[in-house]
C-alpha cells in the first residue's frame, strides 16, 4: 500500500474517531444515563453544548473533504504517480486535517482560533491542488 493510500485510510479513521469521541459520546451518554429518547437528536436544529456542536461540525468537515482526498488518491494511484513529494503532500493533508479538527473541537471559536483552523484547511487545499497538478503533469 502506498503512502497516499495509508493517509487516506488515516483520514477515514480520523473521521470515525472524531465521530465517536464527540457526537457518539454526547448522544450515547445522554441516551444511556439521562434516559433521553434516541430519536430526540434532531439534525435540522442546533442543540447541545457548544463543544458538541463544534464536534458535529468538525465531523461534517471531515466527511465533506474525505471524498475529495479519496478521488485524488484514487487517480494518483491509478496513474502510478509516486515519489517523495506525493508522499509528503499526502502526509501533510492528514496532519493538517487532524490539527484543524482538534482546534475546532477543543477551543471556543474566537477570531484567532477560526484563523488557525482556516490556516490548516488552506494547507489541505494547497496540498490537494499540488497533488492534482502532479497527477495532471504525470499523465501528459
N, CA, C and O atoms as CSV, one atom per row, in Angstrom:
chain,resi,resn,atom,element,x,y,z
A,1,UNK,N,N,0.861,-1.171,0.000
A,1,UNK,CA,C,0.000,0.000,0.000
A,1,UNK,C,C,0.906,1.232,0.000
A,1,UNK,O,O,1.923,1.263,0.694
A,2,UNK,N,N,0.534,2.235,-0.774
A,2,UNK,CA,C,1.342,3.449,-0.902
A,2,UNK,C,C,1.075,4.399,0.266
A,2,UNK,O,O,0.096,4.255,0.999
A,3,UNK,N,N,1.972,5.372,0.415
A,3,UNK,CA,C,1.791,6.382,1.465
A,3,UNK,C,C,0.477,7.144,1.291
A,3,UNK,O,O,-0.243,7.320,2.274
A,4,UNK,N,N,0.126,7.612,0.068
A,4,UNK,CA,C,-1.171,8.283,-0.066
A,4,UNK,C,C,-2.349,7.404,0.354
A,4,UNK,O,O,-3.313,7.897,0.939
A,5,UNK,N,N,-2.275,6.104,0.056
A,5,UNK,CA,C,-3.357,5.203,0.483
A,5,UNK,C,C,-3.414,5.092,2.003
A,5,UNK,O,O,-4.498,5.088,2.586
A,6,UNK,N,N,-2.251,5.003,2.644
A,6,UNK,CA,C,-2.219,4.970,4.110
A,6,UNK,C,C,-2.801,6.257,4.697
A,6,UNK,O,O,-3.521,6.219,5.694
A,7,UNK,N,N,-2.490,7.383,4.082
A,7,UNK,CA,C,-3.001,8.664,4.579
A,7,UNK,C,C,-4.511,8.760,4.373
A,7,UNK,O,O,-5.217,9.333,5.202
A,8,UNK,N,N,-5.002,8.204,3.275
A,8,UNK,CA,C,-6.450,8.162,3.045
A,8,UNK,C,C,-7.118,7.289,4.109
A,8,UNK,O,O,-8.162,7.652,4.650
A,9,UNK,N,N,-6.516,6.145,4.405
A,9,UNK,CA,C,-7.042,5.291,5.459
A,9,UNK,C,C,-6.998,6.008,6.809
A,9,UNK,O,O,-7.918,5.881,7.617
A,10,UNK,N,N,-5.929,6.756,7.043
A,10,UNK,CA,C,-5.828,7.549,8.268
A,10,UNK,C,C,-6.897,8.619,8.340
A,10,UNK,O,O,-7.463,8.860,9.406
A,11,UNK,N,N,-7.179,9.263,7.219
A,11,UNK,CA,C,-8.224,10.291,7.148
A,11,UNK,C,C,-9.575,9.669,7.491
A,11,UNK,O,O,-10.339,10.235,8.272
A,12,UNK,N,N,-9.869,8.514,6.914
A,12,UNK,CA,C,-11.136,7.837,7.198
A,12,UNK,C,C,-11.207,7.423,8.672
A,12,UNK,O,O,-12.248,7.562,9.315
A,13,UNK,N,N,-10.097,6.918,9.192
A,13,UNK,CA,C,-10.051,6.522,10.601
A,13,UNK,C,C,-10.270,7.728,11.513
A,13,UNK,O,O,-11.017,7.651,12.488
A,14,UNK,N,N,-9.615,8.835,11.187
A,14,UNK,CA,C,-9.792,10.058,11.979
A,14,UNK,C,C,-11.255,10.513,11.953
A,14,UNK,O,O,-11.792,10.936,12.976
A,15,UNK,N,N,-11.890,10.428,10.799
A,15,UNK,CA,C,-13.296,10.820,10.674
A,15,UNK,C,C,-14.163,9.993,11.614
A,15,UNK,O,O,-15.046,10.531,12.282
A,16,UNK,N,N,-13.916,8.690,11.666
A,16,UNK,CA,C,-14.687,7.817,12.563
A,16,UNK,C,C,-14.373,8.079,14.031
A,16,UNK,O,O,-15.281,8.127,14.861
A,17,UNK,N,N,-13.099,8.248,14.357
A,17,UNK,CA,C,-12.724,8.527,15.743
A,17,UNK,C,C,-13.328,9.837,16.236
A,17,UNK,O,O,-13.793,9.929,17.372
A,18,UNK,N,N,-13.314,10.839,15.376
A,18,UNK,CA,C,-13.900,12.131,15.730
A,18,UNK,C,C,-15.396,11.989,15.976
A,18,UNK,O,O,-15.928,12.574,16.920
A,19,UNK,N,N,-16.071,11.225,15.143
A,19,UNK,CA,C,-17.499,10.974,15.333
A,19,UNK,C,C,-17.756,10.293,16.675
A,19,UNK,O,O,-18.633,10.706,17.434
A,20,UNK,N,N,-16.988,9.256,16.955
A,20,UNK,CA,C,-17.200,8.512,18.213
A,20,UNK,C,C,-16.872,9.357,19.436
A,20,UNK,O,O,-17.573,9.284,20.445
A,21,UNK,N,N,-15.805,10.164,19.358
A,21,UNK,CA,C,-15.344,10.927,20.523
A,21,UNK,C,C,-16.182,12.163,20.806
A,21,UNK,O,O,-16.151,12.680,21.923
A,22,UNK,N,N,-16.918,12.642,19.840
A,22,UNK,CA,C,-17.713,13.855,20.057
A,22,UNK,C,C,-19.206,13.525,20.008
A,22,UNK,O,O,-19.867,13.472,21.045
A,23,UNK,N,N,-19.720,13.311,18.835
A,23,UNK,CA,C,-21.148,13.059,18.668
A,23,UNK,C,C,-21.557,11.789,19.410
A,23,UNK,O,O,-22.572,11.773,20.107
A,24,UNK,N,N,-20.770,10.729,19.259
A,24,UNK,CA,C,-21.110,9.459,19.896
A,24,UNK,C,C,-21.135,9.546,21.405
A,24,UNK,O,O,-22.098,9.108,22.035
A,25,UNK,N,N,-20.086,10.106,21.999
A,25,UNK,CA,C,-20.020,10.232,23.459
A,25,UNK,C,C,-21.190,11.071,23.971
A,25,UNK,O,O,-21.846,10.703,24.946
A,26,UNK,N,N,-21.444,12.188,23.314
A,26,UNK,CA,C,-22.509,13.088,23.754
A,26,UNK,C,C,-23.874,12.389,23.689
A,26,UNK,O,O,-24.621,12.374,24.667
A,27,UNK,N,N,-24.182,11.819,22.542
A,27,UNK,CA,C,-25.511,11.223,22.365
A,27,UNK,C,C,-25.694,9.968,23.201
A,27,UNK,O,O,-26.702,9.827,23.894
A,28,UNK,N,N,-24.736,9.058,23.145
A,28,UNK,CA,C,-24.895,7.818,23.895
A,28,UNK,C,C,-24.876,8.061,25.397
A,28,UNK,O,O,-25.563,7.365,26.144
A,29,UNK,N,N,-24.107,9.028,25.840
A,29,UNK,CA,C,-24.125,9.377,27.264
A,29,UNK,C,C,-25.501,9.835,27.698
A,29,UNK,O,O,-25.972,9.467,28.774
A,30,UNK,N,N,-26.139,10.625,26.879
A,30,UNK,CA,C,-27.469,11.110,27.225
A,30,UNK,C,C,-28.530,10.021,27.090
A,30,UNK,O,O,-29.463,9.952,27.890
A,31,UNK,N,N,-28.383,9.185,26.090
A,31,UNK,CA,C,-29.352,8.103,25.900
A,31,UNK,C,C,-29.263,7.102,27.055
A,31,UNK,O,O,-30.283,6.690,27.607
A,32,UNK,N,N,-28.045,6.718,27.412
A,32,UNK,CA,C,-27.865,5.671,28.423
A,32,UNK,C,C,-28.036,6.156,29.859
A,32,UNK,O,O,-28.543,5.424,30.709
A,33,UNK,N,N,-27.608,7.401,30.133
A,33,UNK,CA,C,-27.594,7.852,31.525
A,33,UNK,C,C,-28.658,8.902,31.852
A,33,UNK,O,O,-29.030,9.057,33.015
A,34,UNK,N,N,-29.139,9.610,30.866
A,34,UNK,CA,C,-30.148,10.631,31.122
A,34,UNK,C,C,-31.530,10.197,30.679
A,34,UNK,O,O,-32.514,10.917,30.848
A,35,UNK,N,N,-31.582,9.026,30.118
A,35,UNK,CA,C,-32.868,8.482,29.635
A,35,UNK,C,C,-33.520,9.379,28.594
A,35,UNK,O,O,-34.741,9.537,28.582
A,36,UNK,N,N,-32.709,9.965,27.720
A,36,UNK,CA,C,-33.223,10.769,26.614
A,36,UNK,C,C,-33.579,9.810,25.483
A,36,UNK,O,O,-32.799,8.904,25.191
A,37,UNK,N,N,-34.717,9.979,24.846
A,37,UNK,CA,C,-35.079,9.083,23.740
A,37,UNK,C,C,-34.066,9.187,22.593
A,37,UNK,O,O,-33.551,10.267,22.301
A,38,UNK,N,N,-33.796,8.068,21.962
A,38,UNK,CA,C,-32.803,8.033,20.891
A,38,UNK,C,C,-33.214,8.927,19.716
A,38,UNK,O,O,-32.350,9.415,18.987
A,39,UNK,N,N,-34.496,9.143,19.526
A,39,UNK,CA,C,-34.985,9.973,18.421
A,39,UNK,C,C,-35.008,11.463,18.760
A,39,UNK,O,O,-35.497,12.264,17.963
A,40,UNK,N,N,-34.493,11.844,19.914
A,40,UNK,CA,C,-34.590,13.246,20.332
A,40,UNK,C,C,-33.507,14.135,19.723
A,40,UNK,O,O,-33.553,15.353,19.893
A,41,UNK,N,N,-32.553,13.566,19.032
A,41,UNK,CA,C,-31.471,14.359,18.439
A,41,UNK,C,C,-31.847,14.721,17.012
A,41,UNK,O,O,-31.839,13.875,16.117
A,42,UNK,N,N,-32.174,15.981,16.817
A,42,UNK,CA,C,-32.636,16.447,15.505
A,42,UNK,C,C,-31.482,17.056,14.733
A,42,UNK,O,O,-30.671,17.793,15.295
A,43,UNK,N,N,-31.407,16.754,13.463
A,43,UNK,CA,C,-30.334,17.293,12.631
A,43,UNK,C,C,-30.689,18.654,12.031
A,43,UNK,O,O,-29.824,19.329,11.474
A,44,UNK,N,N,-31.941,19.053,12.139
A,44,UNK,CA,C,-32.367,20.296,11.498
A,44,UNK,C,C,-32.382,21.495,12.440
A,44,UNK,O,O,-32.870,22.566,12.078
A,45,UNK,N,N,-31.848,21.318,13.648
A,45,UNK,CA,C,-31.776,22.449,14.573
A,45,UNK,C,C,-30.560,22.292,15.477
A,45,UNK,O,O,-30.210,21.180,15.871
A,46,UNK,N,N,-29.917,23.418,15.804
A,46,UNK,CA,C,-28.764,23.338,16.705
A,46,UNK,C,C,-29.216,22.951,18.106
A,46,UNK,O,O,-30.219,23.456,18.611
A,47,UNK,N,N,-28.474,22.061,18.714
A,47,UNK,CA,C,-28.795,21.657,20.083
A,47,UNK,C,C,-27.531,21.196,20.765
A,47,UNK,O,O,-26.516,20.953,20.112
A,48,UNK,N,N,-27.586,21.076,22.047
A,48,UNK,CA,C,-26.461,20.559,22.804
A,48,UNK,C,C,-25.459,21.626,23.195
A,48,UNK,O,O,-25.582,22.804,22.857
A,49,UNK,N,N,-24.458,21.152,23.924
A,49,UNK,CA,C,-23.408,22.046,24.389
A,49,UNK,C,C,-22.549,22.503,23.218
A,49,UNK,O,O,-22.544,21.893,22.148
A,50,UNK,N,N,-21.825,23.590,23.449
A,50,UNK,CA,C,-21.017,24.188,22.381
A,50,UNK,C,C,-19.991,23.208,21.825
A,50,UNK,O,O,-19.822,23.125,20.608
A,51,UNK,N,N,-19.298,22.458,22.695
A,51,UNK,CA,C,-18.278,21.520,22.211
A,51,UNK,C,C,-18.909,20.432,21.350
A,51,UNK,O,O,-18.294,19.962,20.393
A,52,UNK,N,N,-20.142,20.027,21.686
A,52,UNK,CA,C,-20.847,19.018,20.900
A,52,UNK,C,C,-21.178,19.557,19.508
A,52,UNK,O,O,-21.003,18.857,18.510
A,53,UNK,N,N,-21.652,20.788,19.443
A,53,UNK,CA,C,-21.961,21.383,18.138
A,53,UNK,C,C,-20.695,21.552,17.312
A,53,UNK,O,O,-20.712,21.333,16.101
A,54,UNK,N,N,-19.597,21.939,17.956
A,54,UNK,CA,C,-18.320,22.045,17.243
A,54,UNK,C,C,-17.859,20.673,16.767
A,54,UNK,O,O,-17.342,20.544,15.657
A,55,UNK,N,N,-18.041,19.649,17.594
A,55,UNK,CA,C,-17.676,18.288,17.206
A,55,UNK,C,C,-18.483,17.798,16.017
A,55,UNK,O,O,-17.954,17.157,15.110
A,56,UNK,N,N,-19.774,18.111,16.037
A,56,UNK,CA,C,-20.636,17.744,14.915
A,56,UNK,C,C,-20.165,18.414,13.634
A,56,UNK,O,O,-20.105,17.779,12.580
A,57,UNK,N,N,-19.831,19.693,13.724
A,57,UNK,CA,C,-19.376,20.436,12.545
A,57,UNK,C,C,-17.999,19.959,12.086
A,57,UNK,O,O,-17.747,19.864,10.885
A,58,UNK,N,N,-17.106,19.657,13.031
A,58,UNK,CA,C,-15.774,19.155,12.672
A,58,UNK,C,C,-15.892,17.811,11.956
A,58,UNK,O,O,-15.180,17.554,10.986
A,59,UNK,N,N,-16.791,16.960,12.438
A,59,UNK,CA,C,-17.012,15.674,11.769
A,59,UNK,C,C,-17.564,15.892,10.361
A,59,UNK,O,O,-17.132,15.241,9.410
A,60,UNK,N,N,-18.523,16.812,10.235
A,60,UNK,CA,C,-19.086,17.107,8.910
A,60,UNK,C,C,-17.996,17.628,7.962
A,60,UNK,O,O,-17.994,17.291,6.778
A,61,UNK,N,N,-17.076,18.443,8.478
A,61,UNK,CA,C,-15.956,18.924,7.657
A,61,UNK,C,C,-15.136,17.757,7.133
A,61,UNK,O,O,-14.746,17.746,5.965
A,62,UNK,N,N,-14.874,16.779,7.980
A,62,UNK,CA,C,-14.124,15.597,7.546
A,62,UNK,C,C,-14.888,14.837,6.461
A,62,UNK,O,O,-14.321,14.445,5.442
A,63,UNK,N,N,-16.174,14.637,6.698
A,63,UNK,CA,C,-16.999,13.906,5.733
A,63,UNK,C,C,-17.035,14.643,4.383
A,63,UNK,O,O,-17.039,14.005,3.330
A,64,UNK,N,N,-17.059,15.960,4.415
A,64,UNK,CA,C,-17.095,16.750,3.180
A,64,UNK,C,C,-15.792,16.647,2.391
A,64,UNK,O,O,-15.811,16.679,1.161
A,65,UNK,N,N,-14.674,16.524,3.078
A,65,UNK,CA,C,-13.376,16.522,2.403
A,65,UNK,C,C,-12.820,15.130,2.139
A,65,UNK,O,O,-11.929,14.980,1.304
A,66,UNK,N,N,-13.311,14.125,2.816
A,66,UNK,CA,C,-12.837,12.762,2.607
A,66,UNK,C,C,-13.011,12.297,1.159
A,66,UNK,O,O,-12.074,11.720,0.607
A,67,UNK,N,N,-14.161,12.519,0.517
A,67,UNK,CA,C,-14.290,12.064,-0.877
A,67,UNK,C,C,-13.356,12.802,-1.843
A,67,UNK,O,O,-12.913,12.233,-2.842
A,68,UNK,N,N,-13.065,14.048,-1.544
A,68,UNK,CA,C,-12.134,14.803,-2.389
A,68,UNK,C,C,-10.754,14.165,-2.323
A,68,UNK,O,O,-10.128,13.913,-3.353
A,69,UNK,N,N,-10.285,13.905,-1.110
A,69,UNK,CA,C,-8.979,13.274,-0.948
A,69,UNK,C,C,-8.990,11.869,-1.540
A,69,UNK,O,O,-8.011,11.447,-2.156
A,70,UNK,N,N,-10.091,11.145,-1.357
A,70,UNK,CA,C,-10.198,9.793,-1.918
A,70,UNK,C,C,-10.100,9.812,-3.439
A,70,UNK,O,O,-9.424,8.967,-4.026
A,71,UNK,N,N,-10.760,10.756,-4.076
A,71,UNK,CA,C,-10.699,10.847,-5.539
A,71,UNK,C,C,-9.275,11.143,-6.007
A,71,UNK,O,O,-8.801,10.563,-6.984
A,72,UNK,N,N,-8.607,12.042,-5.309
A,72,UNK,CA,C,-7.233,12.390,-5.671
A,72,UNK,C,C,-6.319,11.183,-5.490
A,72,UNK,O,O,-5.511,10.884,-6.369
A,73,UNK,N,N,-6.437,10.490,-4.365
A,73,UNK,CA,C,-5.609,9.312,-4.111
A,73,UNK,C,C,-5.910,8.218,-5.131
A,73,UNK,O,O,-4.998,7.531,-5.592
A,74,UNK,N,N,-7.167,8.055,-5.480
A,74,UNK,CA,C,-7.531,7.066,-6.495
A,74,UNK,C,C,-6.830,7.363,-7.813
A,74,UNK,O,O,-6.249,6.466,-8.424
A,75,UNK,N,N,-6.881,8.606,-8.251
A,75,UNK,CA,C,-6.285,8.968,-9.541
A,75,UNK,C,C,-4.765,8.825,-9.506
A,75,UNK,O,O,-4.184,8.253,-10.427
A,76,UNK,N,N,-4.110,9.334,-8.461
A,76,UNK,CA,C,-2.650,9.218,-8.442
A,76,UNK,C,C,-2.225,7.756,-8.315
A,76,UNK,O,O,-1.176,7.369,-8.831
A,77,UNK,N,N,-3.025,6.950,-7.639
A,77,UNK,CA,C,-2.712,5.522,-7.535
A,77,UNK,C,C,-2.932,4.817,-8.873
A,77,UNK,O,O,-2.114,3.995,-9.287
A,78,UNK,N,N,-4.027,5.135,-9.539
A,78,UNK,CA,C,-4.323,4.519,-10.836
A,78,UNK,C,C,-3.265,4.884,-11.882
A,78,UNK,O,O,-2.915,4.069,-12.736
A,79,UNK,N,N,-2.766,6.110,-11.803
A,79,UNK,CA,C,-1.747,6.554,-12.750
A,79,UNK,C,C,-0.342,6.082,-12.362
A,79,UNK,O,O,0.571,6.097,-13.187
A,80,UNK,N,N,-0.177,5.670,-11.120
A,80,UNK,CA,C,1.141,5.266,-10.644
A,80,UNK,C,C,2.035,6.436,-10.269
A,80,UNK,O,O,3.260,6.314,-10.262
A,81,UNK,N,N,1.416,7.573,-9.954
A,81,UNK,CA,C,2.173,8.751,-9.540
A,81,UNK,C,C,2.713,8.489,-8.135
A,81,UNK,O,O,1.956,8.162,-7.220
A,82,UNK,N,N,4.024,8.635,-7.974
A,82,UNK,CA,C,4.604,8.432,-6.656
A,82,UNK,C,C,5.845,9.297,-6.516
A,82,UNK,O,O,6.199,10.054,-7.419
A,83,UNK,N,N,6.480,9.174,-5.400
A,83,UNK,CA,C,7.680,9.947,-5.139
A,83,UNK,C,C,7.565,10.687,-3.820
A,83,UNK,O,O,6.492,10.747,-3.220
A,84,UNK,N,N,8.670,11.244,-3.377
A,84,UNK,CA,C,8.685,11.927,-2.085
A,84,UNK,C,C,7.687,13.073,-1.994
A,84,UNK,O,O,7.048,13.247,-0.956
A,85,UNK,N,N,7.539,13.854,-3.050
A,85,UNK,CA,C,6.620,14.998,-2.996
A,85,UNK,C,C,5.188,14.530,-2.775
A,85,UNK,O,O,4.472,15.095,-1.947
A,86,UNK,N,N,4.770,13.517,-3.497
A,86,UNK,CA,C,3.411,12.977,-3.352
A,86,UNK,C,C,3.220,12.425,-1.939
A,86,UNK,O,O,2.174,12.628,-1.324
A,87,UNK,N,N,4.220,11.737,-1.438
A,87,UNK,CA,C,4.132,11.185,-0.081
A,87,UNK,C,C,4.028,12.286,0.966
A,87,UNK,O,O,3.168,12.233,1.846
A,88,UNK,N,N,4.906,13.285,0.869
A,88,UNK,CA,C,4.885,14.380,1.842
A,88,UNK,C,C,3.580,15.162,1.777
A,88,UNK,O,O,3.013,15.513,2.812
A,89,UNK,N,N,3.106,15.432,0.579
A,89,UNK,CA,C,1.838,16.163,0.450
A,89,UNK,C,C,0.688,15.381,1.090
A,89,UNK,O,O,-0.168,15.967,1.753
A,90,UNK,N,N,0.670,14.094,0.898
A,90,UNK,CA,C,-0.384,13.258,1.482
A,90,UNK,C,C,-0.305,13.233,3.010
A,90,UNK,O,O,-1.324,13.289,3.698
A,91,UNK,N,N,0.904,13.150,3.518
A,91,UNK,CA,C,1.098,13.168,4.974
A,91,UNK,C,C,0.647,14.506,5.548
A,91,UNK,O,O,-0.007,14.554,6.590
A,92,UNK,N,N,0.996,15.581,4.871
A,92,UNK,CA,C,0.613,16.916,5.334
A,92,UNK,C,C,-0.909,17.073,5.341
A,92,UNK,O,O,-1.462,17.716,6.233
A,93,UNK,N,N,-1.591,16.486,4.345
A,93,UNK,CA,C,-3.059,16.550,4.318
A,93,UNK,C,C,-3.623,15.974,5.612
A,93,UNK,O,O,-4.463,16.602,6.257
A,94,UNK,N,N,-3.170,14.790,5.993
A,94,UNK,CA,C,-3.713,14.157,7.193
A,94,UNK,C,C,-3.360,14.943,8.456
A,94,UNK,O,O,-4.211,15.138,9.324
A,95,UNK,N,N,-2.123,15.388,8.558
A,95,UNK,CA,C,-1.719,16.162,9.741
A,95,UNK,C,C,-2.544,17.440,9.854
A,95,UNK,O,O,-3.021,17.781,10.936
A,96,UNK,N,N,-2.711,18.143,8.742
A,96,UNK,CA,C,-3.487,19.387,8.758
A,96,UNK,C,C,-4.954,19.125,9.089
A,96,UNK,O,O,-5.589,19.926,9.775
A,97,UNK,N,N,-5.492,18.009,8.605
A,97,UNK,CA,C,-6.892,17.662,8.902
A,97,UNK,C,C,-7.074,17.398,10.395
A,97,UNK,O,O,-8.019,17.899,11.004
A,98,UNK,N,N,-6.183,16.623,10.978
A,98,UNK,CA,C,-6.276,16.322,12.405
A,98,UNK,C,C,-6.141,17.608,13.215
A,98,UNK,O,O,-6.905,17.833,14.154
A,99,UNK,N,N,-5.183,18.445,12.863
A,99,UNK,CA,C,-4.993,19.714,13.580
A,99,UNK,C,C,-6.218,20.615,13.445
A,99,UNK,O,O,-6.650,21.232,14.419
A,100,UNK,N,N,-6.773,20.690,12.245
A,100,UNK,CA,C,-7.965,21.509,12.038
A,100,UNK,C,C,-9.106,21.024,12.929
A,100,UNK,O,O,-9.774,21.828,13.578
A,101,UNK,N,N,-9.327,19.724,12.959
A,101,UNK,CA,C,-10.409,19.162,13.776
A,101,UNK,C,C,-10.182,19.421,15.266
A,101,UNK,O,O,-11.108,19.786,15.990
A,102,UNK,N,N,-8.944,19.227,15.712
A,102,UNK,CA,C,-8.652,19.435,17.133
A,102,UNK,C,C,-8.866,20.888,17.542
A,102,UNK,O,O,-9.419,21.158,18.608
A,103,UNK,N,N,-8.432,21.820,16.707
A,103,UNK,CA,C,-8.652,23.240,17.004
A,103,UNK,C,C,-10.142,23.541,17.019
A,103,UNK,O,O,-10.615,24.325,17.841
A,104,UNK,N,N,-10.879,22.920,16.112
A,104,UNK,CA,C,-12.319,23.145,16.037
A,104,UNK,C,C,-13.030,22.659,17.300
A,104,UNK,O,O,-13.882,23.360,17.845
A,105,UNK,N,N,-12.683,21.470,17.758
A,105,UNK,CA,C,-13.389,20.863,18.879
A,105,UNK,C,C,-12.892,21.383,20.233
A,105,UNK,O,O,-13.688,21.586,21.149
A,106,UNK,N,N,-11.603,21.594,20.356
A,106,UNK,CA,C,-11.012,21.859,21.664
A,106,UNK,C,C,-11.103,23.305,22.129
A,106,UNK,O,O,-10.879,23.581,23.307
A,107,UNK,N,N,-11.422,24.219,21.249
A,107,UNK,CA,C,-11.394,25.635,21.626
A,107,UNK,C,C,-12.670,26.350,21.211
A,107,UNK,O,O,-13.244,26.075,20.157
A,108,UNK,N,N,-13.098,27.267,22.058
A,108,UNK,CA,C,-14.188,28.165,21.682
A,108,UNK,C,C,-13.695,28.954,20.473
A,108,UNK,O,O,-12.539,29.374,20.435
A,109,UNK,N,N,-14.544,29.150,19.513
A,109,UNK,CA,C,-14.123,29.689,18.225
A,109,UNK,C,C,-14.069,31.220,18.194
A,109,UNK,O,O,-14.964,31.890,17.680
A,110,UNK,N,N,-12.990,31.735,18.763
A,110,UNK,CA,C,-12.705,33.165,18.663
A,110,UNK,C,C,-12.129,33.434,17.277
A,110,UNK,O,O,-11.847,32.497,16.531
A,111,UNK,N,N,-11.953,34.702,16.930
A,111,UNK,CA,C,-11.360,35.042,15.636
A,111,UNK,C,C,-9.994,34.382,15.450
A,111,UNK,O,O,-9.665,33.927,14.355
A,112,UNK,N,N,-9.212,34.332,16.508
A,112,UNK,CA,C,-7.875,33.736,16.426
A,112,UNK,C,C,-7.959,32.249,16.110
A,112,UNK,O,O,-7.248,31.762,15.230
A,113,UNK,N,N,-8.816,31.528,16.815
A,113,UNK,CA,C,-8.914,30.085,16.580
A,113,UNK,C,C,-9.539,29.773,15.220
A,113,UNK,O,O,-9.168,28.788,14.582
A,114,UNK,N,N,-10.465,30.587,14.779
A,114,UNK,CA,C,-11.022,30.387,13.441
A,114,UNK,C,C,-9.937,30.612,12.386
A,114,UNK,O,O,-9.881,29.888,11.392
A,115,UNK,N,N,-9.086,31.601,12.595
A,115,UNK,CA,C,-7.982,31.857,11.664
A,115,UNK,C,C,-7.002,30.684,11.644
A,115,UNK,O,O,-6.519,30.302,10.578
A,116,UNK,N,N,-6.708,30.117,12.798
A,116,UNK,CA,C,-5.814,28.956,12.867
A,116,UNK,C,C,-6.459,27.772,12.146
A,116,UNK,O,O,-5.812,27.085,11.355
A,117,UNK,N,N,-7.719,27.550,12.426
A,117,UNK,CA,C,-8.451,26.458,11.774
A,117,UNK,C,C,-8.472,26.640,10.259
A,117,UNK,O,O,-8.272,25.682,9.512
A,118,UNK,N,N,-8.713,27.870,9.807
A,118,UNK,CA,C,-8.735,28.151,8.373
A,118,UNK,C,C,-7.351,27.947,7.755
A,118,UNK,O,O,-7.245,27.523,6.604
A,119,UNK,N,N,-6.299,28.242,8.504
A,119,UNK,CA,C,-4.942,28.018,8.010
A,119,UNK,C,C,-4.710,26.532,7.761
A,119,UNK,O,O,-4.161,26.155,6.726
A,120,UNK,N,N,-5.122,25.689,8.698
A,120,UNK,CA,C,-4.977,24.243,8.497
A,120,UNK,C,C,-5.805,23.765,7.308
A,120,UNK,O,O,-5.365,22.891,6.562
A,121,UNK,N,N,-6.987,24.323,7.127
A,121,UNK,CA,C,-7.812,23.970,5.967
A,121,UNK,C,C,-7.130,24.420,4.675
A,121,UNK,O,O,-7.127,23.686,3.687
A,122,UNK,N,N,-6.561,25.610,4.680
A,122,UNK,CA,C,-5.871,26.128,3.495
A,122,UNK,C,C,-4.674,25.258,3.126
A,122,UNK,O,O,-4.405,25.038,1.945
A,123,UNK,N,N,-3.965,24.768,4.121
A,123,UNK,CA,C,-2.842,23.860,3.866
A,123,UNK,C,C,-3.340,22.615,3.132
A,123,UNK,O,O,-2.699,22.146,2.191
A,124,UNK,N,N,-4.474,22.089,3.561
A,124,UNK,CA,C,-5.045,20.922,2.885
A,124,UNK,C,C,-5.397,21.248,1.438
A,124,UNK,O,O,-5.118,20.460,0.534
A,125,UNK,N,N,-6.003,22.396,1.224
A,125,UNK,CA,C,-6.372,22.777,-0.145
A,125,UNK,C,C,-5.149,22.898,-1.042
A,125,UNK,O,O,-5.165,22.436,-2.183
A,126,UNK,N,N,-4.096,23.512,-0.535
A,126,UNK,CA,C,-2.864,23.651,-1.315
A,126,UNK,C,C,-2.306,22.265,-1.651
A,126,UNK,O,O,-1.882,22.021,-2.781
A,127,UNK,N,N,-2.308,21.368,-0.677
A,127,UNK,CA,C,-1.825,20.003,-0.925
A,127,UNK,C,C,-2.703,19.275,-1.939
A,127,UNK,O,O,-2.189,18.584,-2.818
A,128,UNK,N,N,-4.023,19.424,-1.824
A,128,UNK,CA,C,-4.925,18.817,-2.804
A,128,UNK,C,C,-4.586,19.303,-4.210
A,128,UNK,O,O,-4.464,18.509,-5.143
A,129,UNK,N,N,-4.437,20.619,-4.347
A,129,UNK,CA,C,-4.138,21.182,-5.670
A,129,UNK,C,C,-2.782,20.711,-6.179
A,129,UNK,O,O,-2.644,20.412,-7.365
A,130,UNK,N,N,-1.785,20.639,-5.313
A,130,UNK,CA,C,-0.463,20.176,-5.724
A,130,UNK,C,C,-0.526,18.712,-6.165
A,130,UNK,O,O,0.122,18.332,-7.141
A,131,UNK,N,N,-1.295,17.897,-5.460
A,131,UNK,CA,C,-1.453,16.502,-5.869
A,131,UNK,C,C,-2.180,16.390,-7.204
A,131,UNK,O,O,-1.833,15.546,-8.030
A,132,UNK,N,N,-3.166,17.218,-7.417
A,132,UNK,CA,C,-3.888,17.226,-8.698
A,132,UNK,C,C,-2.954,17.630,-9.828
A,132,UNK,O,O,-2.963,17.019,-10.896
A,133,UNK,N,N,-2.155,18.650,-9.595
A,133,UNK,CA,C,-1.197,19.087,-10.618
A,133,UNK,C,C,-0.190,17.966,-10.894
A,133,UNK,O,O,0.166,17.722,-12.047
A,134,UNK,N,N,0.264,17.289,-9.847
A,134,UNK,CA,C,1.190,16.163,-10.034
A,134,UNK,C,C,0.570,15.100,-10.911
A,134,UNK,O,O,1.228,14.578,-11.810
A,135,UNK,N,N,-0.676,14.775,-10.666
A,135,UNK,CA,C,-1.363,13.768,-11.470
A,135,UNK,C,C,-1.533,14.233,-12.915
A,135,UNK,O,O,-1.318,13.469,-13.855
A,136,UNK,N,N,-1.920,15.489,-13.074
A,136,UNK,CA,C,-2.125,16.037,-14.426
A,136,UNK,C,C,-0.822,16.063,-15.212
A,136,UNK,O,O,-0.802,15.704,-16.389
A,137,UNK,N,N,0.253,16.480,-14.580
A,137,UNK,CA,C,1.550,16.546,-15.245
A,137,UNK,C,C,2.080,15.161,-15.566
A,137,UNK,O,O,2.738,14.972,-16.588
A,138,UNK,N,N,1.804,14.196,-14.713
A,138,UNK,CA,C,2.268,12.832,-14.921
A,138,UNK,C,C,1.586,12.195,-16.116
A,138,UNK,O,O,2.197,11.436,-16.868
A,139,UNK,N,N,0.300,12.517,-16.280
A,139,UNK,CA,C,-0.489,11.883,-17.344
A,139,UNK,C,C,-0.247,12.517,-18.708
A,139,UNK,O,O,-0.679,11.969,-19.722
A,140,UNK,N,N,0.427,13.649,-18.754
A,140,UNK,CA,C,0.651,14.327,-20.037
A,140,UNK,C,C,1.831,13.730,-20.744
A,140,UNK,O,O,2.179,14.166,-21.841
